[in-house]
């Protein structure tokens, strides 16, 4: 994404220090639009409406408190939240949730999404949630 949209500022967040260090190495290698920090998506330290779009790509299925993480990303997003996740069971023990459109839509609505659309790619579900004013 950063190769295509060089002007697009991107902030990443990860709870694991070695992943943050990997992203910091990319930043140091000249990707000026990229910043990163260590943190927890269930307790974001960003102000309300801090970002136009917030993405959680292949992440939500790992959170014990998935509802809390969704509430937080919807809180900091001004316009949209984009999610992707596995749509079928697998053998990864770190995947503690398996979401479908039917289970994810009410969670997003409870987290302040005003409109939710879904699409699918092989073995994955994509959700786009409009947040903020309808």
C-alpha positions as CSV (number, residue, x, y, z in Angstrom):
1,X,0.0,0.0,0.0
2,X,2.8,2.4,0.9
3,X,4.4,1.8,-2.5
4,X,1.2,2.9,-4.3
5,X,0.2,5.7,-2.0
6,X,3.5,7.3,-1.1
7,X,1.8,10.4,0.3
8,X,-0.6,8.5,2.6
9,X,0.3,8.7,6.3
10,X,0.0,5.3,7.9
11,X,0.2,4.6,11.7
12,X,0.6,1.0,12.8
13,X,0.0,-0.4,16.2
14,X,1.1,-3.7,17.6
15,X,1.3,-5.1,21.1
16,X,4.5,-7.0,20.4
17,X,7.8,-5.1,20.7
18,X,9.6,-7.1,18.0
19,X,6.9,-6.3,15.4
20,X,7.1,-2.7,16.3
21,X,10.9,-2.9,15.9
22,X,10.4,-4.4,12.4
23,X,8.1,-1.6,11.3
24,X,10.5,1.0,12.8
25,X,13.2,-0.6,10.6
26,X,11.0,0.0,7.6
27,X,10.5,3.7,8.7
28,X,14.3,4.1,9.1
29,X,14.8,2.7,5.6
30,X,13.1,5.8,4.2
31,X,9.3,5.2,4.4
32,X,8.6,8.6,5.9
33,X,4.8,8.3,5.8
34,X,4.9,5.3,8.1
35,X,4.9,5.6,11.9
36,X,4.4,2.9,14.5
37,X,3.8,2.4,18.2
38,X,3.4,-0.3,20.7
39,X,-0.1,-0.6,22.2
40,X,-3.3,-2.5,22.7
41,X,-6.2,-2.2,20.3
42,X,-8.7,-2.6,23.2
43,X,-7.3,0.5,24.9
44,X,-6.2,2.9,22.1
45,X,-4.4,6.0,23.2
46,X,-5.6,8.0,20.2
47,X,-8.2,10.8,20.4
48,X,-11.8,10.3,19.1
49,X,-12.0,10.6,15.4
50,X,-8.2,10.7,15.0
51,X,-8.1,8.8,11.7
52,X,-10.1,8.9,8.5
53,X,-9.9,5.1,8.1
54,X,-8.9,2.4,10.5
55,X,-8.0,-1.1,9.4
56,X,-7.8,-4.3,11.3
57,X,-6.4,-6.8,8.8
58,X,-6.3,-10.4,10.0
59,X,-6.3,-9.3,13.6
60,X,-9.7,-9.3,15.2
61,X,-9.9,-13.1,15.4
62,X,-7.0,-13.0,17.9
63,X,-8.6,-10.7,20.5
64,X,-10.3,-12.3,23.5
65,X,-12.2,-8.9,23.9
66,X,-13.1,-8.5,20.2
67,X,-16.1,-6.3,21.1
68,X,-13.9,-3.9,23.0
69,X,-11.3,-3.7,20.1
70,X,-14.1,-2.9,17.7
71,X,-15.5,-0.2,20.0
72,X,-12.0,1.4,20.1
73,X,-11.3,1.3,16.4
74,X,-14.8,2.7,15.7
75,X,-14.1,5.5,18.3
76,X,-10.9,6.6,16.6
77,X,-12.2,6.4,13.0
78,X,-13.8,9.4,11.4
79,X,-15.3,7.7,8.4
80,X,-14.6,4.0,7.9
81,X,-13.3,0.8,9.6
82,X,-12.0,-1.9,7.3
83,X,-11.7,-5.4,8.6
84,X,-10.5,-8.7,7.1
85,X,-10.4,-12.1,8.7
86,X,-10.6,-15.8,8.1
87,X,-14.1,-17.0,7.2
88,X,-13.5,-20.7,7.8
89,X,-12.0,-22.8,10.7
90,X,-8.3,-23.5,10.6
91,X,-5.7,-25.1,12.8
92,X,-4.2,-21.8,14.2
93,X,-4.6,-21.9,17.9
94,X,-4.2,-18.1,18.1
95,X,-7.5,-17.8,16.2
96,X,-10.0,-17.6,19.0
97,X,-13.0,-16.3,17.1
98,X,-14.5,-17.2,13.8
99,X,-16.7,-14.4,12.5
100,X,-19.4,-14.4,9.9
101,X,-21.4,-11.5,8.5
102,X,-24.2,-12.5,10.8
103,X,-22.0,-12.4,13.9
104,X,-19.9,-9.4,13.0
105,X,-22.6,-7.0,11.9
106,X,-24.3,-6.7,15.3
107,X,-20.9,-6.1,16.9
108,X,-20.1,-3.4,14.5
109,X,-23.5,-1.8,15.0
110,X,-23.0,-1.8,18.7
111,X,-19.6,-0.2,18.2
112,X,-21.2,2.8,16.4
113,X,-21.1,1.6,12.7
114,X,-24.0,3.2,10.8
115,X,-23.7,1.0,7.7
116,X,-21.8,-2.3,7.2
117,X,-21.1,-4.1,3.9
118,X,-19.4,-7.4,3.4
119,X,-17.5,-9.1,0.7
120,X,-15.5,-12.3,0.4
121,X,-12.2,-13.4,-1.0
122,X,-11.1,-17.0,-0.8
123,X,-11.4,-18.2,2.8
124,X,-11.8,-14.6,4.1
125,X,-14.5,-12.1,4.9
126,X,-14.0,-8.4,4.3
127,X,-16.2,-5.9,6.2
128,X,-16.4,-2.2,5.5
129,X,-18.2,-0.3,8.3
130,X,-19.2,3.4,8.0
131,X,-18.8,5.2,11.3
132,X,-19.8,8.7,12.3
133,X,-22.8,10.6,10.8
134,X,-24.9,8.5,8.5
